[in-house]
Amino acid sequence: MSGYLSNDDDAADAYSIATFCKKHAISESFFHKLRTLGLGPRTMRVGTRVLISREAARAWRKRHTETSPAT
C-alpha cells in the first residue's frame, strides 16, 4: 500500500519531520535550524501535522546538491 501514511517510506507521498530527517541522515534540531534560516524543505500542514511532500524533499535535495561544492 503506497501513499500518504504508508509503512514503506520510499512510497510515501509525504513524510513526517522525523521520517524526513531519518531518510536524509540529519537531526531534527538541524532540520529546524535549516527552516529558521529559510533553507529547509517546503512543508505543508495537515491538521496539526507538519509534512514534507515527496516533491518538496526532491526539490530540497536538488537545491542543496546544486549549491554544494563538487567533490
Predicted model as a PDB file, atoms N, CA, C, CB and O in Angstrom, pLDDT in the B-factor column:
MODEL        1                                                                  
ATOM      1  N   MET A   1       0.842  -1.180   0.000  1.00 35.00           N  
ATOM      2  CA  MET A   1       0.000   0.000   0.000  1.00 35.00           C  
ATOM      3  C   MET A   1       0.883   1.237   0.000  1.00 35.00           C  
ATOM      4  CB  MET A   1      -0.956   0.001   1.214  1.00 35.00           C  
ATOM      5  O   MET A   1       1.547   1.509   1.000  1.00 35.00           O  
ATOM      6  N   SER A   2       0.911   1.977  -1.065  1.00 40.00           N  
ATOM      7  CA  SER A   2       1.684   3.214  -1.086  1.00 40.00           C  
ATOM      8  C   SER A   2       0.761   4.368  -0.759  1.00 40.00           C  
ATOM      9  CB  SER A   2       2.373   3.429  -2.458  1.00 40.00           C  
ATOM     10  O   SER A   2      -0.461   4.224  -0.779  1.00 40.00           O  
ATOM     11  N   GLY A   3       1.350   5.512  -0.460  1.00 44.00           N  
ATOM     12  CA  GLY A   3       0.529   6.682  -0.222  1.00 44.00           C  
ATOM     13  C   GLY A   3       0.926   7.428   1.011  1.00 44.00           C  
ATOM     14  O   GLY A   3       2.017   7.247   1.553  1.00 44.00           O  
ATOM     15  N   TYR A   4       0.039   8.259   1.441  1.00 44.00           N  
ATOM     16  CA  TYR A   4       0.266   9.248   2.473  1.00 44.00           C  
ATOM     17  C   TYR A   4       0.839   8.675   3.769  1.00 44.00           C  
ATOM     18  CB  TYR A   4      -1.009   9.948   2.764  1.00 44.00           C  
ATOM     19  O   TYR A   4       1.819   9.213   4.285  1.00 44.00           O  
ATOM     20  N   LEU A   5       0.276   7.628   4.298  1.00 45.00           N  
ATOM     21  CA  LEU A   5       0.754   7.092   5.566  1.00 45.00           C  
ATOM     22  C   LEU A   5       1.264   5.666   5.428  1.00 45.00           C  
ATOM     23  CB  LEU A   5      -0.346   7.143   6.598  1.00 45.00           C  
ATOM     24  O   LEU A   5       1.069   4.846   6.325  1.00 45.00           O  
ATOM     25  N   SER A   6       1.897   5.376   4.344  1.00 44.00           N  
ATOM     26  CA  SER A   6       2.403   4.037   4.093  1.00 44.00           C  
ATOM     27  C   SER A   6       3.533   3.685   5.048  1.00 44.00           C  
ATOM     28  CB  SER A   6       2.877   3.913   2.656  1.00 44.00           C  
ATOM     29  O   SER A   6       4.269   4.566   5.492  1.00 44.00           O  
ATOM     30  N   ASN A   7       3.672   2.413   5.363  1.00 50.00           N  
ATOM     31  CA  ASN A   7       4.815   1.952   6.147  1.00 50.00           C  
ATOM     32  C   ASN A   7       6.071   1.901   5.305  1.00 50.00           C  
ATOM     33  CB  ASN A   7       4.536   0.584   6.744  1.00 50.00           C  
ATOM     34  O   ASN A   7       7.174   1.847   5.849  1.00 50.00           O  
ATOM     35  N   ASP A   8       5.930   1.918   4.000  1.00 51.00           N  
ATOM     36  CA  ASP A   8       7.059   1.918   3.079  1.00 51.00           C  
ATOM     37  C   ASP A   8       7.460   3.363   2.832  1.00 51.00           C  
ATOM     38  CB  ASP A   8       6.707   1.190   1.737  1.00 51.00           C  
ATOM     39  O   ASP A   8       6.854   4.044   2.005  1.00 51.00           O  
ATOM     40  N   ASP A   9       8.493   3.842   3.555  1.00 53.00           N  
ATOM     41  CA  ASP A   9       8.873   5.258   3.488  1.00 53.00           C  
ATOM     42  C   ASP A   9       9.176   5.720   2.075  1.00 53.00           C  
ATOM     43  CB  ASP A   9      10.072   5.511   4.360  1.00 53.00           C  
ATOM     44  O   ASP A   9       8.909   6.875   1.746  1.00 53.00           O  
ATOM     45  N   ASP A  10       9.725   4.855   1.227  1.00 62.00           N  
ATOM     46  CA  ASP A  10      10.064   5.266  -0.128  1.00 62.00           C  
ATOM     47  C   ASP A  10       8.827   5.480  -0.985  1.00 62.00           C  
ATOM     48  CB  ASP A  10      10.962   4.239  -0.772  1.00 62.00           C  
ATOM     49  O   ASP A  10       8.892   6.193  -1.986  1.00 62.00           O  
ATOM     50  N   ALA A  11       7.710   4.882  -0.617  1.00 68.00           N  
ATOM     51  CA  ALA A  11       6.489   5.008  -1.401  1.00 68.00           C  
ATOM     52  C   ALA A  11       5.560   6.085  -0.844  1.00 68.00           C  
ATOM     53  CB  ALA A  11       5.765   3.675  -1.450  1.00 68.00           C  
ATOM     54  O   ALA A  11       4.540   6.394  -1.459  1.00 68.00           O  
ATOM     55  N   ALA A  12       5.896   6.656   0.305  1.00 81.00           N  
ATOM     56  CA  ALA A  12       5.027   7.649   0.922  1.00 81.00           C  
ATOM     57  C   ALA A  12       4.951   8.908   0.065  1.00 81.00           C  
ATOM     58  CB  ALA A  12       5.523   7.994   2.331  1.00 81.00           C  
ATOM     59  O   ALA A  12       5.942   9.324  -0.534  1.00 81.00           O  
ATOM     60  N   ASP A  13       3.779   9.500   0.013  1.00 93.00           N  
ATOM     61  CA  ASP A  13       3.600  10.754  -0.716  1.00 93.00           C  
ATOM     62  C   ASP A  13       4.047  11.941   0.114  1.00 93.00           C  
ATOM     63  CB  ASP A  13       2.147  10.929  -1.129  1.00 93.00           C  
ATOM     64  O   ASP A  13       4.345  13.004  -0.431  1.00 93.00           O  
ATOM     65  N   ALA A  14       4.096  11.768   1.442  1.00 96.00           N  
ATOM     66  CA  ALA A  14       4.540  12.832   2.329  1.00 96.00           C  
ATOM     67  C   ALA A  14       5.226  12.215   3.538  1.00 96.00           C  
ATOM     68  CB  ALA A  14       3.353  13.729   2.764  1.00 96.00           C  
ATOM     69  O   ALA A  14       4.866  11.128   3.991  1.00 96.00           O  
ATOM     70  N   TYR A  15       6.211  12.925   4.047  1.00 96.00           N  
ATOM     71  CA  TYR A  15       7.000  12.449   5.186  1.00 96.00           C  
ATOM     72  C   TYR A  15       6.764  13.322   6.402  1.00 96.00           C  
ATOM     73  CB  TYR A  15       8.492  12.421   4.841  1.00 96.00           C  
ATOM     74  O   TYR A  15       6.603  14.537   6.281  1.00 96.00           O  
ATOM     75  N   SER A  16       6.745  12.706   7.573  1.00 97.00           N  
ATOM     76  CA  SER A  16       6.773  13.493   8.804  1.00 97.00           C  
ATOM     77  C   SER A  16       8.167  14.099   8.917  1.00 97.00           C  
ATOM     78  CB  SER A  16       6.417  12.615  10.071  1.00 97.00           C  
ATOM     79  O   SER A  16       9.079  13.694   8.196  1.00 97.00           O  
ATOM     80  N   ILE A  17       8.338  15.050   9.804  1.00 97.00           N  
ATOM     81  CA  ILE A  17       9.661  15.638  10.001  1.00 97.00           C  
ATOM     82  C   ILE A  17      10.643  14.552  10.451  1.00 97.00           C  
ATOM     83  CB  ILE A  17       9.603  16.794  11.043  1.00 97.00           C  
ATOM     84  O   ILE A  17      11.773  14.493   9.967  1.00 97.00           O  
ATOM     85  N   ALA A  18      10.208  13.696  11.376  1.00 97.00           N  
ATOM     86  CA  ALA A  18      11.090  12.633  11.870  1.00 97.00           C  
ATOM     87  C   ALA A  18      11.520  11.689  10.744  1.00 97.00           C  
ATOM     88  CB  ALA A  18      10.389  11.836  12.978  1.00 97.00           C  
ATOM     89  O   ALA A  18      12.692  11.322  10.660  1.00 97.00           O  
ATOM     90  N   THR A  19      10.590  11.296   9.887  1.00 96.00           N  
ATOM     91  CA  THR A  19      10.910  10.397   8.780  1.00 96.00           C  
ATOM     92  C   THR A  19      11.806  11.082   7.761  1.00 96.00           C  
ATOM     93  CB  THR A  19       9.631   9.903   8.105  1.00 96.00           C  
ATOM     94  O   THR A  19      12.755  10.476   7.265  1.00 96.00           O  
ATOM     95  N   PHE A  20      11.515  12.343   7.442  1.00 97.00           N  
ATOM     96  CA  PHE A  20      12.358  13.100   6.521  1.00 97.00           C  
ATOM     97  C   PHE A  20      13.789  13.169   7.045  1.00 97.00           C  
ATOM     98  CB  PHE A  20      11.795  14.518   6.311  1.00 97.00           C  
ATOM     99  O   PHE A  20      14.741  12.953   6.296  1.00 97.00           O  
ATOM    100  N   CYS A  21      13.935  13.469   8.328  1.00 97.00           N  
ATOM    101  CA  CYS A  21      15.275  13.584   8.920  1.00 97.00           C  
ATOM    102  C   CYS A  21      16.007  12.250   8.890  1.00 97.00           C  
ATOM    103  CB  CYS A  21      15.183  14.096  10.363  1.00 97.00           C  
ATOM    104  O   CYS A  21      17.191  12.195   8.559  1.00 97.00           O  
ATOM    105  N   LYS A  22      15.313  11.188   9.231  1.00 97.00           N  
ATOM    106  CA  LYS A  22      15.931   9.862   9.196  1.00 97.00           C  
ATOM    107  C   LYS A  22      16.361   9.509   7.777  1.00 97.00           C  
ATOM    108  CB  LYS A  22      14.960   8.796   9.739  1.00 97.00           C  
ATOM    109  O   LYS A  22      17.469   9.019   7.558  1.00 97.00           O  
ATOM    110  N   LYS A  23      15.483   9.761   6.825  1.00 95.00           N  
ATOM    111  CA  LYS A  23      15.755   9.440   5.421  1.00 95.00           C  
ATOM    112  C   LYS A  23      16.939  10.239   4.874  1.00 95.00           C  
ATOM    113  CB  LYS A  23      14.513   9.709   4.571  1.00 95.00           C  
ATOM    114  O   LYS A  23      17.668   9.748   4.012  1.00 95.00           O  
ATOM    115  N   HIS A  24      17.138  11.465   5.368  1.00 94.00           N  
ATOM    116  CA  HIS A  24      18.202  12.334   4.872  1.00 94.00           C  
ATOM    117  C   HIS A  24      19.395  12.433   5.818  1.00 94.00           C  
ATOM    118  CB  HIS A  24      17.653  13.707   4.621  1.00 94.00           C  
ATOM    119  O   HIS A  24      20.296  13.246   5.613  1.00 94.00           O  
ATOM    120  N   ALA A  25      19.392  11.599   6.853  1.00 95.00           N  
ATOM    121  CA  ALA A  25      20.513  11.492   7.809  1.00 95.00           C  
ATOM    122  C   ALA A  25      20.871  12.834   8.438  1.00 95.00           C  
ATOM    123  CB  ALA A  25      21.743  10.917   7.113  1.00 95.00           C  
ATOM    124  O   ALA A  25      22.043  13.198   8.537  1.00 95.00           O  
ATOM    125  N   ILE A  26      19.829  13.569   8.865  1.00 96.00           N  
ATOM    126  CA  ILE A  26      20.056  14.807   9.598  1.00 96.00           C  
ATOM    127  C   ILE A  26      19.249  14.746  10.893  1.00 96.00           C  
ATOM    128  CB  ILE A  26      19.661  16.060   8.740  1.00 96.00           C  
ATOM    129  O   ILE A  26      18.265  14.012  10.978  1.00 96.00           O  
ATOM    130  N   SER A  27      19.656  15.502  11.881  1.00 97.00           N  
ATOM    131  CA  SER A  27      18.914  15.526  13.139  1.00 97.00           C  
ATOM    132  C   SER A  27      17.711  16.462  13.003  1.00 97.00           C  
ATOM    133  CB  SER A  27      19.830  15.975  14.316  1.00 97.00           C  
ATOM    134  O   SER A  27      17.674  17.337  12.138  1.00 97.00           O  
ATOM    135  N   GLU A  28      16.741  16.250  13.876  1.00 97.00           N  
ATOM    136  CA  GLU A  28      15.574  17.125  13.850  1.00 97.00           C  
ATOM    137  C   GLU A  28      15.954  18.543  14.260  1.00 97.00           C  
ATOM    138  CB  GLU A  28      14.476  16.582  14.771  1.00 97.00           C  
ATOM    139  O   GLU A  28      15.364  19.503  13.763  1.00 97.00           O  
ATOM    140  N   SER A  29      16.926  18.694  15.154  1.00 98.00           N  
ATOM    141  CA  SER A  29      17.342  20.045  15.536  1.00 98.00           C  
ATOM    142  C   SER A  29      17.992  20.759  14.349  1.00 98.00           C  
ATOM    143  CB  SER A  29      18.320  19.995  16.735  1.00 98.00           C  
ATOM    144  O   SER A  29      17.799  21.962  14.171  1.00 98.00           O  
ATOM    145  N   PHE A  30      18.761  20.026  13.535  1.00 97.00           N  
ATOM    146  CA  PHE A  30      19.357  20.632  12.342  1.00 97.00           C  
ATOM    147  C   PHE A  30      18.273  20.991  11.336  1.00 97.00           C  
ATOM    148  CB  PHE A  30      20.387  19.678  11.702  1.00 97.00           C  
ATOM    149  O   PHE A  30      18.350  22.035  10.688  1.00 97.00           O  
ATOM    150  N   PHE A  31      17.261  20.132  11.199  1.00 97.00           N  
ATOM    151  CA  PHE A  31      16.124  20.423  10.322  1.00 97.00           C  
ATOM    152  C   PHE A  31      15.488  21.757  10.715  1.00 97.00           C  
ATOM    153  CB  PHE A  31      15.074  19.282  10.386  1.00 97.00           C  
ATOM    154  O   PHE A  31      15.232  22.603   9.859  1.00 97.00           O  
ATOM    155  N   HIS A  32      15.233  21.942  12.017  1.00 97.00           N  
ATOM    156  CA  HIS A  32      14.593  23.171  12.483  1.00 97.00           C  
ATOM    157  C   HIS A  32      15.513  24.377  12.301  1.00 97.00           C  
ATOM    158  CB  HIS A  32      14.191  23.034  13.955  1.00 97.00           C  
ATOM    159  O   HIS A  32      15.039  25.479  12.024  1.00 97.00           O  
ATOM    160  N   LYS A  33      16.809  24.179  12.454  1.00 97.00           N  
ATOM    161  CA  LYS A  33      17.763  25.263  12.196  1.00 97.00           C  
ATOM    162  C   LYS A  33      17.700  25.668  10.720  1.00 97.00           C  
ATOM    163  CB  LYS A  33      19.211  24.831  12.583  1.00 97.00           C  
ATOM    164  O   LYS A  33      17.674  26.857  10.401  1.00 97.00           O  
ATOM    165  N   LEU A  34      17.676  24.676   9.819  1.00 97.00           N  
ATOM    166  CA  LEU A  34      17.560  24.967   8.390  1.00 97.00           C  
ATOM    167  C   LEU A  34      16.280  25.737   8.092  1.00 97.00           C  
ATOM    168  CB  LEU A  34      17.595  23.670   7.573  1.00 97.00           C  
ATOM    169  O   LEU A  34      16.296  26.697   7.322  1.00 97.00           O  
ATOM    170  N   ARG A  35      15.175  25.320   8.699  1.00 96.00           N  
ATOM    171  CA  ARG A  35      13.898  26.013   8.486  1.00 96.00           C  
ATOM    172  C   ARG A  35      13.977  27.457   8.949  1.00 96.00           C  
ATOM    173  CB  ARG A  35      12.763  25.292   9.222  1.00 96.00           C  
ATOM    174  O   ARG A  35      13.490  28.359   8.267  1.00 96.00           O  
ATOM    175  N   THR A  36      14.591  27.678  10.110  1.00 97.00           N  
ATOM    176  CA  THR A  36      14.740  29.032  10.642  1.00 97.00           C  
ATOM    177  C   THR A  36      15.544  29.907   9.687  1.00 97.00           C  
ATOM    178  CB  THR A  36      15.416  28.996  12.018  1.00 97.00           C  
ATOM    179  O   THR A  36      15.251  31.092   9.524  1.00 97.00           O  
ATOM    180  N   LEU A  37      16.557  29.318   9.056  1.00 96.00           N  
ATOM    181  CA  LEU A  37      17.406  30.050   8.111  1.00 96.00           C  
ATOM    182  C   LEU A  37      16.785  30.157   6.716  1.00 96.00           C  
ATOM    183  CB  LEU A  37      18.759  29.376   8.011  1.00 96.00           C  
ATOM    184  O   LEU A  37      17.365  30.775   5.824  1.00 96.00           O  
ATOM    185  N   GLY A  38      15.609  29.555   6.528  1.00 95.00           N  
ATOM    186  CA  GLY A  38      14.959  29.573   5.218  1.00 95.00           C  
ATOM    187  C   GLY A  38      15.574  28.589   4.247  1.00 95.00           C  
ATOM    188  O   GLY A  38      15.409  28.728   3.035  1.00 95.00           O  
ATOM    189  N   LEU A  39      16.287  27.588   4.766  1.00 95.00           N  
ATOM    190  CA  LEU A  39      16.987  26.618   3.918  1.00 95.00           C  
ATOM    191  C   LEU A  39      16.373  25.220   3.958  1.00 95.00           C  
ATOM    192  CB  LEU A  39      18.429  26.537   4.333  1.00 95.00           C  
ATOM    193  O   LEU A  39      16.882  24.300   3.317  1.00 95.00           O  
ATOM    194  N   GLY A  40      15.304  25.060   4.693  1.00 97.00           N  
ATOM    195  CA  GLY A  40      14.670  23.754   4.798  1.00 97.00           C  
ATOM    196  C   GLY A  40      13.744  23.481   3.630  1.00 97.00           C  
ATOM    197  O   GLY A  40      13.519  24.355   2.794  1.00 97.00           O  
ATOM    198  N   PRO A  41      13.208  22.275   3.567  1.00 97.00           N  
ATOM    199  CA  PRO A  41      12.254  21.949   2.509  1.00 97.00           C  
ATOM    200  C   PRO A  41      10.921  22.642   2.763  1.00 97.00           C  
ATOM    201  CB  PRO A  41      12.054  20.426   2.408  1.00 97.00           C  
ATOM    202  O   PRO A  41      10.615  23.029   3.891  1.00 97.00           O  
ATOM    203  N   ARG A  42      10.142  22.791   1.712  1.00 97.00           N  
ATOM    204  CA  ARG A  42       8.789  23.331   1.869  1.00 97.00           C  
ATOM    205  C   ARG A  42       7.968  22.328   2.656  1.00 97.00           C  
ATOM    206  CB  ARG A  42       8.127  23.634   0.483  1.00 97.00           C  
ATOM    207  O   ARG A  42       8.097  21.120   2.459  1.00 97.00           O  
ATOM    208  N   THR A  43       7.135  22.819   3.535  1.00 97.00           N  
ATOM    209  CA  THR A  43       6.293  21.956   4.361  1.00 97.00           C  
ATOM    210  C   THR A  43       4.836  22.290   4.120  1.00 97.00           C  
ATOM    211  CB  THR A  43       6.643  22.105   5.855  1.00 97.00           C  
ATOM    212  O   THR A  43       4.503  23.332   3.556  1.00 97.00           O  
ATOM    213  N   MET A  44       3.977  21.387   4.558  1.00 97.00           N  
ATOM    214  CA  MET A  44       2.538  21.615   4.491  1.00 97.00           C  
ATOM    215  C   MET A  44       1.928  21.166   5.805  1.00 97.00           C  
ATOM    216  CB  MET A  44       1.893  20.861   3.286  1.00 97.00           C  
ATOM    217  O   MET A  44       2.425  20.245   6.453  1.00 97.00           O  
ATOM    218  N   ARG A  45       0.864  21.816   6.184  1.00 96.00           N  
ATOM    219  CA  ARG A  45       0.144  21.443   7.404  1.00 96.00           C  
ATOM    220  C   ARG A  45      -1.086  20.628   7.019  1.00 96.00           C  
ATOM    221  CB  ARG A  45      -0.262  22.707   8.229  1.00 96.00           C  
ATOM    222  O   ARG A  45      -1.858  21.006   6.139  1.00 96.00           O  
ATOM    223  N   VAL A  46      -1.241  19.510   7.699  1.00 94.00           N  
ATOM    224  CA  VAL A  46      -2.427  18.683   7.547  1.00 94.00           C  
ATOM    225  C   VAL A  46      -2.958  18.502   8.964  1.00 94.00           C  
ATOM    226  CB  VAL A  46      -2.115  17.284   6.825  1.00 94.00           C  
ATOM    227  O   VAL A  46      -2.444  17.693   9.737  1.00 94.00           O  
ATOM    228  N   GLY A  47      -3.985  19.264   9.286  1.00 95.00           N  
ATOM    229  CA  GLY A  47      -4.447  19.297  10.677  1.00 95.00           C  
ATOM    230  C   GLY A  47      -3.344  19.904  11.523  1.00 95.00           C  
ATOM    231  O   GLY A  47      -2.905  21.029  11.281  1.00 95.00           O  
ATOM    232  N   THR A  48      -2.906  19.155  12.509  1.00 96.00           N  
ATOM    233  CA  THR A  48      -1.826  19.637  13.377  1.00 96.00           C  
ATOM    234  C   THR A  48      -0.460  19.121  12.948  1.00 96.00           C  
ATOM    235  CB  THR A  48      -2.092  19.229  14.811  1.00 96.00           C  
ATOM    236  O   THR A  48       0.560  19.497  13.526  1.00 96.00           O  
ATOM    237  N   ARG A  49      -0.440  18.265  11.942  1.00 96.00           N  
ATOM    238  CA  ARG A  49       0.828  17.673  11.489  1.00 96.00           C  
ATOM    239  C   ARG A  49       1.528  18.561  10.477  1.00 96.00           C  
ATOM    240  CB  ARG A  49       0.585  16.293  10.882  1.00 96.00           C  
ATOM    241  O   ARG A  49       0.887  19.256   9.690  1.00 96.00           O  
ATOM    242  N   VAL A  50       2.852  18.527  10.510  1.00 96.00           N  
ATOM    243  CA  VAL A  50       3.674  19.207   9.516  1.00 96.00           C  
ATOM    244  C   VAL A  50       4.301  18.113   8.671  1.00 96.00           C  
ATOM    245  CB  VAL A  50       4.771  20.142  10.181  1.00 96.00           C  
ATOM    246  O   VAL A  50       4.982  17.233   9.196  1.00 96.00           O  
ATOM    247  N   LEU A  51       4.074  18.163   7.361  1.00 97.00           N  
ATOM    248  CA  LEU A  51       4.570  17.129   6.459  1.00 97.00           C  
ATOM    249  C   LEU A  51       5.404  17.744   5.346  1.00 97.00           C  
ATOM    250  CB  LEU A  51       3.407  16.327   5.868  1.00 97.00           C  
ATOM    251  O   LEU A  51       5.261  18.920   5.011  1.00 97.00           O  
ATOM    252  N   ILE A  52       6.274  16.924   4.785  1.00 98.00           N  
ATOM    253  CA  ILE A  52       7.099  17.311   3.645  1.00 98.00           C  
ATOM    254  C   ILE A  52       6.713  16.375   2.508  1.00 98.00           C  
ATOM    255  CB  ILE A  52       8.654  17.233   3.975  1.00 98.00           C  
ATOM    256  O   ILE A  52       6.846  15.158   2.632  1.00 98.00           O  
ATOM    257  N   SER A  53       6.242  16.932   1.412  1.00 97.00           N  
ATOM    258  CA  SER A  53       5.848  16.084   0.286  1.00 97.00           C  
ATOM    259  C   SER A  53       7.089  15.467  -0.355  1.00 97.00           C  
ATOM    260  CB  SER A  53       5.042  16.898  -0.763  1.00 97.00           C  
ATOM    261  O   SER A  53       8.202  15.969  -0.197  1.00 97.00           O  
ATOM    262  N   ARG A  54       6.879  14.391  -1.065  1.00 96.00           N  
ATOM    263  CA  ARG A  54       7.980  13.739  -1.780  1.00 96.00           C  
ATOM    264  C   ARG A  54       8.608  14.722  -2.770  1.00 96.00           C  
ATOM    265  CB  ARG A  54       7.479  12.464  -2.520  1.00 96.00           C  
ATOM    266  O   ARG A  54       9.828  14.747  -2.932  1.00 96.00           O  
ATOM    267  N   GLU A  55       7.781  15.526  -3.427  1.00 96.00           N  
ATOM    268  CA  GLU A  55       8.283  16.505  -4.396  1.00 96.00           C  
ATOM    269  C   GLU A  55       9.097  17.600  -3.703  1.00 96.00           C  
ATOM    270  CB  GLU A  55       7.114  17.130  -5.178  1.00 96.00           C  
ATOM    271  O   GLU A  55      10.123  18.032  -4.228  1.00 96.00           O  
ATOM    272  N   ALA A  56       8.644  18.054  -2.524  1.00 97.00           N  
ATOM    273  CA  ALA A  56       9.396  19.075  -1.779  1.00 97.00           C  
ATOM    274  C   ALA A  56      10.735  18.516  -1.316  1.00 97.00           C  
ATOM    275  CB  ALA A  56       8.580  19.579  -0.564  1.00 97.00           C  
ATOM    276  O   ALA A  56      11.740  19.226  -1.336  1.00 97.00           O  
ATOM    277  N   ALA A  57      10.761  17.254  -0.901  1.00 96.00           N  
ATOM    278  CA  ALA A  57      12.021  16.619  -0.488  1.00 96.00           C  
ATOM    279  C   ALA A  57      12.979  16.534  -1.676  1.00 96.00           C  
ATOM    280  CB  ALA A  57      11.758  15.201   0.097  1.00 96.00           C  
ATOM    281  O   ALA A  57      14.171  16.810  -1.545  1.00 96.00           O  
ATOM    282  N   ARG A  58      12.447  16.151  -2.832  1.00 96.00           N  
ATOM    283  CA  ARG A  58      13.268  16.052  -4.044  1.00 96.00           C  
ATOM    284  C   ARG A  58      13.827  17.427  -4.425  1.00 96.00           C  
ATOM    285  CB  ARG A  58      12.438  15.464  -5.216  1.00 96.00           C  
ATOM    286  O   ARG A  58      15.008  17.548  -4.752  1.00 96.00           O  
ATOM    287  N   ALA A  59      12.985  18.456  -4.384  1.00 96.00           N  
ATOM    288  CA  ALA A  59      13.417  19.816  -4.726  1.00 96.00           C  
ATOM    289  C   ALA A  59      14.482  20.303  -3.738  1.00 96.00           C  
ATOM    290  CB  ALA A  59      12.206  20.785  -4.734  1.00 96.00           C  
ATOM    291  O   ALA A  59      15.444  20.960  -4.138  1.00 96.00           O  
ATOM    292  N   TRP A  60      14.316  19.987  -2.462  1.00 96.00           N  
ATOM    293  CA  TRP A  60      15.290  20.377  -1.437  1.00 96.00           C  
ATOM    294  C   TRP A  60      16.644  19.716  -1.707  1.00 96.00           C  
ATOM    295  CB  TRP A  60      14.778  19.993  -0.026  1.00 96.00           C  
ATOM    296  O   TRP A  60      17.687  20.368  -1.640  1.00 96.00           O  
ATOM    297  N   ARG A  61      16.616  18.406  -2.016  1.00 94.00           N  
ATOM    298  CA  ARG A  61      17.869  17.703  -2.332  1.00 94.00           C  
ATOM    299  C   ARG A  61      18.537  18.315  -3.552  1.00 94.00           C  
ATOM    300  CB  ARG A  61      17.607  16.206  -2.573  1.00 94.00           C  
ATOM    301  O   ARG A  61      19.753  18.507  -3.561  1.00 94.00           O  
ATOM    302  N   LYS A  62      17.761  18.621  -4.576  1.00 93.00           N  
ATOM    303  CA  LYS A  62      18.292  19.198  -5.814  1.00 93.00           C  
ATOM    304  C   LYS A  62      18.935  20.554  -5.528  1.00 93.00           C  
ATOM    305  CB  LYS A  62      17.173  19.345  -6.875  1.00 93.00           C  
ATOM    306  O   LYS A  62      20.043  20.828  -5.990  1.00 93.00           O  
ATOM    307  N   ARG A  63      18.243  21.400  -4.767  1.00 91.00           N  
ATOM    308  CA  ARG A  63      18.789  22.724  -4.418  1.00 91.00           C  
ATOM    309  C   ARG A  63      20.107  22.604  -3.677  1.00 91.00           C  
ATOM    310  CB  ARG A  63      17.791  23.508  -3.565  1.00 91.00           C  
ATOM    311  O   ARG A  63      21.055  23.335  -3.964  1.00 91.00           O  
ATOM    312  N   HIS A  64      20.170  21.696  -2.736  1.00 87.00           N  
ATOM    313  CA  HIS A  64      21.381  21.559  -1.928  1.00 87.00           C  
ATOM    314  C   HIS A  64      22.491  20.822  -2.654  1.00 87.00           C  
ATOM    315  CB  HIS A  64      21.063  20.843  -0.645  1.00 87.00           C  
ATOM    316  O   HIS A  64      23.667  21.031  -2.356  1.00 87.00           O  
ATOM    317  N   THR A  65      22.146  19.983  -3.582  1.00 88.00           N  
ATOM    318  CA  THR A  65      23.162  19.324  -4.397  1.00 88.00           C  
ATOM    319  C   THR A  65      23.807  20.345  -5.332  1.00 88.00           C  
ATOM    320  CB  THR A  65      22.547  18.150  -5.208  1.00 88.00           C  
ATOM    321  O   THR A  65      25.020  20.327  -5.542  1.00 88.00           O  
ATOM    322  N   GLU A  66      22.996  21.223  -5.883  1.00 74.00           N  
ATOM    323  CA  GLU A  66      23.494  22.238  -6.805  1.00 74.00           C  
ATOM    324  C   GLU A  66      24.379  23.275  -6.105  1.00 74.00           C  
ATOM    325  CB  GLU A  66      22.327  22.931  -7.485  1.00 74.00           C  
ATOM    326  O   GLU A  66      25.283  23.837  -6.723  1.00 74.00           O  
ATOM    327  N   THR A  67      24.117  23.533  -4.801  1.00 66.00           N  
ATOM    328  CA  THR A  67      24.893  24.563  -4.096  1.00 66.00           C  
ATOM    329  C   THR A  67      26.078  23.985  -3.339  1.00 66.00           C  
ATOM    330  CB  THR A  67      24.000  25.317  -3.132  1.00 66.00           C  
ATOM    331  O   THR A  67      26.906  24.736  -2.822  1.00 66.00           O  
ATOM    332  N   SER A  68      26.170  22.666  -3.265  1.00 63.00           N  
ATOM    333  CA  SER A  68      27.293  22.045  -2.569  1.00 63.00           C  
ATOM    334  C   SER A  68      28.526  22.059  -3.448  1.00 63.00           C  
ATOM    335  CB  SER A  68      26.953  20.609  -2.153  1.00 63.00           C  
ATOM    336  O   SER A  68      28.425  21.917  -4.667  1.00 63.00           O  
ATOM    337  N   PRO A  69      29.701  22.231  -2.832  1.00 68.00           N  
ATOM    338  CA  PRO A  69      30.923  22.178  -3.632  1.00 68.00           C  
ATOM    339  C   PRO A  69      31.113  20.776  -4.224  1.00 68.00           C  
ATOM    340  CB  PRO A  69      32.150  22.573  -2.772  1.00 68.00           C  
ATOM    341  O   PRO A  69      30.777  19.774  -3.593  1.00 68.00           O  
ATOM    342  N   ALA A  70      31.644  20.722  -5.419  1.00 66.00           N  
ATOM    343  CA  ALA A  70      31.890  19.428  -6.090  1.00 66.00           C  
ATOM    344  C   ALA A  70      32.994  18.689  -5.348  1.00 66.00           C  
ATOM    345  CB  ALA A  70      32.282  19.630  -7.598  1.00 66.00           C  
ATOM    346  O   ALA A  70      33.953  19.288  -4.863  1.00 66.00           O  
ATOM    347  N   THR A  71      32.834  17.377  -5.273  1.00 60.00           N  
ATOM    348  CA  THR A  71      33.866  16.562  -4.610  1.00 60.00           C  
ATOM    349  C   THR A  71      34.556  15.678  -5.606  1.00 60.00           C  
ATOM    350  CB  THR A  71      33.265  15.712  -3.491  1.00 60.00           C  
ATOM    351  O   THR A  71      35.454  14.919  -5.240  1.00 60.00           O  
TER     352      THR A  71                                                      
ENDMDL                                                                          
END                                                                             
